[in-house]
C-alpha cells in the first residue's frame, strides 16, 4: 500500500496511550495475555469493537489530519517540487488534493483487512463481556471525544517527511507510536473533567488492562497493514500527480498568455 495511507492505522490504542502518559498516572506493567480459543460470539464482539474504534469516519479523519497541510508542506522540501511551486504557486496543493481522493478511496476499501487482523487479536485475548465493556466506553460521548482528540492532536509531520523523502522505506511501529504519542499532552488538556473521570473508570476495568497488554500486537498489525505493497495504487497515485500538475501548469500558462 502506498505509504501515504499509513495514517489510517495510527489509532491502535488511543485510550491507553493517553492514560499511560497523563501526569501522575500510576500504570503497572501490562499483564500477561493468555491466548484463548475463539468462538463465533467472541469474534463477533471483537469485530464490533474494531469497527467502533477504527470506523470509516475515524479513518477519513486521520487522512484529513495528514492531508490538511502536512503533505504539501513536506513535499515542498523536495528541491524539484519547491522549484515548481515557485514557478507555479499552488501547484503542490493542487496535486495533493487530486491524490487525496485516490488515497481516501483506497483507505476505505482496504480498512476491512485491518479490521480482520485487529479483531483476531482482540478475540484471542478478551472475553465477550470485556469486548462489550470496551465498546461501550468508545461509543460513549467521552470515548468518542477521546478518539477525536487523539486524531486532532497527533503530529504526523516528521513521519510524512520521512515517507516523502524515501517512498520505498517501511513505516516503523515506533514511528506510528511516536506520532500518536506526540499529541497526548494537548489531548489531555482538552479533555473535560467528565471525560477524564470516564477514562479513569474505564482504566480500572479488566477490558482496559487486556487492551493495554495487546497494544504491541495491535501496533504490529497496524504497521503491517500500512506497509502492504500495492503497485497498482502506487502507479495510480503517480499518474494522478502527473496529470494534476500538467493541467495546473497548462491552465496557468494559458492565463499568462491571455494577458
C-alpha positions, 0 to 999 in steps of 0.5 A: 500500500502506498505509504501515504495511507499509513495514517489510517492505522495510527489509532491502535490504542488511543485510550491507553496511550493517553492514560499511560502518559497523563501526569501522575498516572500510576500504570503497572506493567501490562499483564500477561495475555493468555491466548484463548480459543475463539468462538463465533460470539467472541469474534463477533464482539471483537469485530464490533469493537474494531469497527467502533474504534477504527470506523470509516469516519475515524479513518477519513479523519486521520487522512484529513489530519495528514492531508490538511497541510502536512503533505504539501508542506513536506513535499515542498522540501523536495528541491524539484517540487519547491522549484515548481511551486515557485514557478507555479504557486499552488501547484503542490496543493493542487496535486495533493488534493487530486491524490487525496481522493485516490488515497481516501478511496483506497483507505476505505476499501482496504480498512476491512483487512485491518479490521480482520487482523485487529479483531483476531487479536482482540478475540484471542485475548478478551472475553465477550463481556470485556469486548462489550465493556470496551465498546461501550466506553468508545461509543460513549460521548467521552470515548468518542471525544477521546478518539477525536482528540487523539486524531486532532492532536497527533503530529504526523509531520516528521513521519510524512517527511520521512515517507516523502523523502524515501517512498520505498522505506517501511513505516516503523511501529515506533514511528506510528507510536511516536506520532500518536504519542506526540499529541497526548499532552494537548489531548489531555488538556482538552479533555473535560473533567467528565471525560477524564473521570470516564477514562479513569473508570474505564482504566480500572476495568479488566477490558482496559488492562487486556487492551493495554497488554495487546497494544504491541500486537495491535501496533504490529498489525497496524504497521503491517497493514500500512506497509502492504505493497500495492503497485497498482495504487502506487502507479495510480497515485503517480499518474494522478500527480502527473496529470494534476500538475500538467493541467495546473501548469497548462491552465496557468500558462494559458492565463499568462498568455491571455494577458 
